[in-house]
Amino acid sequence: MKAWTLGSPGDGLRLEEVTDPAVRSGGAVLRMLAVQVPAYTRMLTTGGRGGMATPTVLGIGGIGRVEAVADDVHTVRLGEIALCTGFLGTGRVAEPEEVLLGWTGIGGRGTSSAATDAMRRVWRNGTFAERALVPASTLVALPGAEQYPDLARLAFLPWLSVAAGAVERSALAPGDRVVVTGASGQLGGATVLLALARGAGRIAAVGRNARNLERLAALDPRVRVVGSVGSRAADGAAILQALDAEADVVIDALGPAPTADLSMAGFDVLRTDGTMVLLGGVRQVLPIPYDELMHRCITLRGSWMASNETAYAVWRQVEAGLLDLSALDVTIPGLDDPDAVLAQAEVTNGLGFVSLLP
Ligand SMILES: NC(=O)c1ccc[n+]([C@@H]2O[C@H](COP(=O)([O-])OP(=O)(O)OC[C@H]3O[C@@H](n4cnc5c(N)ncnc54)[C@H](OP(=O)(O)O)[C@@H]3O)[C@@H](O)[C@H]2O)c1
């Protein structure tokens, strides 16, 4: 089969003929139908996003048709369409550990262990390929997906699931006033879609890219966009004005910003008893005063990846039309030219993404 392989970080991604993966105990083989190529994929191939197991077929998650299922696997059935999350846990309840397959990323404190090394050694099949052998626990059957008119759009399901994980952890209730910082990004845009589907009353979508913010504003009158000016006080004031009140929920989906100011503007506008969820890639220390967190009874929590149940719930929302993927701007390349596809992916942002059709 054809696949994109990475020899080691910095080697560049290569289109190669590799042996078709054979099904084995604990796994299933998917014929990959649509796989998102995240904007930062090129950087990841250079080692700029942390270590990963190489050599490997690269690629995390995606949509595929089940071509072979091991005798001991019952999460998916032969012939159906399934989502692969690429998110593998040890299953050990005490001291859980998680890794991303075909990608960088280790859960918890981010440190590798004998267990995470072994998981990445045994399951070394990324999804930028015609076929992928993946462990059963990373698969979510999508009953009804055969009828979905545009499978390429479903490649965004893993990303939407990550955003949905944060929305669930925020306990967003219908009618809530919500702030999404970094809303003009891919994860932030996904978060806005999920918050709308969950019945948010008003959403302050905060970012810098005016075009992406405009697209969010066009989604629904509940979305009020706020162009960040890079000042904690001014951004906070603009958010309060957009919401017309303090926020029940703040979801921070910012990329690696040089200061914590915009994240802290989100913190500043939370109401007493509000919840702030950190979802993005900010690498700053948040200066949160103990007494404020305490007196305002704020819940502050992180959110990494999402459960299979969350991913399935996202599919149900798509199927029901609550989550309208027609808002996405999709570029649909094939496997032939990895370099060109990474270049296409690099310029995607907001509600735009690259859906590789292997
Ligand atoms: N928690 C998880 O499970 C999980 C999973 C995947 C990714 N992530 C993390 O999520 C982060 C966001 O991902 P993404 O793909 O959405 O990235 P992205 O498309 O680059 O979006 C980043 C967002 O941050 C904003 N931003 C960046 N620097 C800023 C600054 N200095 N001031 C104000 N805004 C700034 C961008 O604004 P403009 O575009 O408007 O300039 C954009 O809205 C990544 O860093 C990634 O590490 C987390």
The ligand as an SDF file (V2000), in Angstrom:
LIG
                    3D

 48 52  0  0  0  0  0  0  0  0999 V2000
   -5.8220   19.8680   24.7760 N   0  0  0  0  0  0  0  0  0  0  0  0
   -5.7270   19.0660   23.7580 C   0  0  0  0  0  0  0  0  0  0  0  0
   -6.1360   17.8980   23.8060 O   0  0  0  0  0  0  0  0  0  0  0  0
   -5.1300   19.5980   22.4840 C   0  0  0  0  0  0  0  0  0  0  0  0
   -5.2470   18.8670   21.3070 C   0  0  0  0  0  0  0  0  0  0  0  0
   -4.7370   19.4060   20.1270 C   0  0  0  0  0  0  0  0  0  0  0  0
   -4.0720   20.6480   20.1510 C   0  0  0  0  0  0  0  0  0  0  0  0
   -3.9510   21.2980   21.3420 N   0  0  0  0  0  0  0  0  0  0  0  0
   -3.2770   22.6250   21.4100 C   0  0  0  0  0  0  0  0  0  0  0  0
   -4.2050   23.5980   21.0020 O   0  0  0  0  0  0  0  0  0  0  0  0
   -3.4890   24.7370   20.5420 C   0  0  0  0  0  0  0  0  0  0  0  0
   -4.3170   25.4320   19.4870 C   0  0  0  0  0  0  0  0  0  0  0  0
   -4.4000   24.5910   18.3410 O   0  0  0  0  0  0  0  0  0  0  0  0
   -4.8820   25.1330   16.9500 P   0  0  0  0  0  0  0  0  0  0  0  0
   -4.6250   24.0920   15.9660 O   0  0  0  0  0  0  0  0  0  0  0  0
   -6.2570   25.6850   17.1040 O   0  0  0  0  0  0  0  0  0  0  0  0
   -3.8590   26.3110   16.7060 O   0  0  0  0  0  0  0  0  0  0  0  0
   -4.0530   27.5520   15.7900 P   0  0  0  0  0  0  0  0  0  0  0  0
   -4.9860   27.2330   14.6690 O   0  0  0  0  0  0  0  0  0  0  0  0
   -2.6880   28.0280   15.5200 O   0  0  0  0  0  0  0  0  0  0  0  0
   -4.8180   28.6060   16.7330 O   0  0  0  0  0  0  0  0  0  0  0  0
   -4.2140   29.2060   17.7700 C   0  0  0  0  0  0  0  0  0  0  0  0
   -5.1150   30.3310   18.2880 C   0  0  0  0  0  0  0  0  0  0  0  0
   -4.3550   31.0610   19.1930 O   0  0  0  0  0  0  0  0  0  0  0  0
   -4.3380   32.4260   18.7940 C   0  0  0  0  0  0  0  0  0  0  0  0
   -3.0620   33.0040   19.1500 N   0  0  0  0  0  0  0  0  0  0  0  0
   -1.8390   32.4770   18.9650 C   0  0  0  0  0  0  0  0  0  0  0  0
   -0.9130   33.3200   19.4620 N   0  0  0  0  0  0  0  0  0  0  0  0
   -1.5710   34.3910   19.9640 C   0  0  0  0  0  0  0  0  0  0  0  0
   -1.1920   35.5920   20.6150 C   0  0  0  0  0  0  0  0  0  0  0  0
    0.0800   35.8910   20.8060 N   0  0  0  0  0  0  0  0  0  0  0  0
   -2.1710   36.4460   20.9940 N   0  0  0  0  0  0  0  0  0  0  0  0
   -3.4520   36.1670   20.7500 C   0  0  0  0  0  0  0  0  0  0  0  0
   -3.8650   35.0540   20.1410 N   0  0  0  0  0  0  0  0  0  0  0  0
   -2.9460   34.1830   19.7580 C   0  0  0  0  0  0  0  0  0  0  0  0
   -4.5500   32.4060   17.3150 C   0  0  0  0  0  0  0  0  0  0  0  0
   -5.0390   33.6610   16.9180 O   0  0  0  0  0  0  0  0  0  0  0  0
   -5.0150   34.1870   15.4090 P   0  0  0  0  0  0  0  0  0  0  0  0
   -4.9780   32.9810   14.4970 O   0  0  0  0  0  0  0  0  0  0  0  0
   -6.2760   34.9460   15.2720 O   0  0  0  0  0  0  0  0  0  0  0  0
   -3.8020   35.0280   15.2720 O   0  0  0  0  0  0  0  0  0  0  0  0
   -5.5720   31.2890   17.2040 C   0  0  0  0  0  0  0  0  0  0  0  0
   -6.8480   31.7670   17.5420 O   0  0  0  0  0  0  0  0  0  0  0  0
   -2.1640   24.2120   20.0150 C   0  0  0  0  0  0  0  0  0  0  0  0
   -1.1260   24.9910   20.5450 O   0  0  0  0  0  0  0  0  0  0  0  0
   -2.1080   22.7680   20.4720 C   0  0  0  0  0  0  0  0  0  0  0  0
   -0.9150   22.4730   21.1740 O   0  0  0  0  0  0  0  0  0  0  0  0
   -4.4690   20.8230   22.4870 C   0  0  0  0  0  0  0  0  0  0  0  0
  1  2  1  0
  2  3  2  0
  2  4  1  0
  4  5  1  0
  4 48  2  0
  5  6  2  0
  6  7  1  0
  7  8  2  0
  8  9  1  0
  8 48  1  0
  9 10  1  0
  9 46  1  0
 10 11  1  0
 11 12  1  0
 11 44  1  0
 12 13  1  0
 13 14  1  0
 14 15  2  0
 14 16  1  0
 14 17  1  0
 17 18  1  0
 18 19  2  0
 18 20  1  0
 18 21  1  0
 21 22  1  0
 22 23  1  0
 23 24  1  0
 23 42  1  0
 24 25  1  0
 25 26  1  0
 25 36  1  0
 26 27  1  0
 26 35  1  0
 27 28  2  0
 28 29  1  0
 29 30  1  0
 29 35  2  0
 30 31  1  0
 30 32  2  0
 32 33  1  0
 33 34  2  0
 34 35  1  0
 36 37  1  0
 36 42  1  0
 37 38  1  0
 38 39  2  0
 38 40  1  0
 38 41  1  0
 42 43  1  0
 44 45  1  0
 44 46  1  0
 46 47  1  0
M  CHG  2   8   1  16  -1
M  END
$$$$
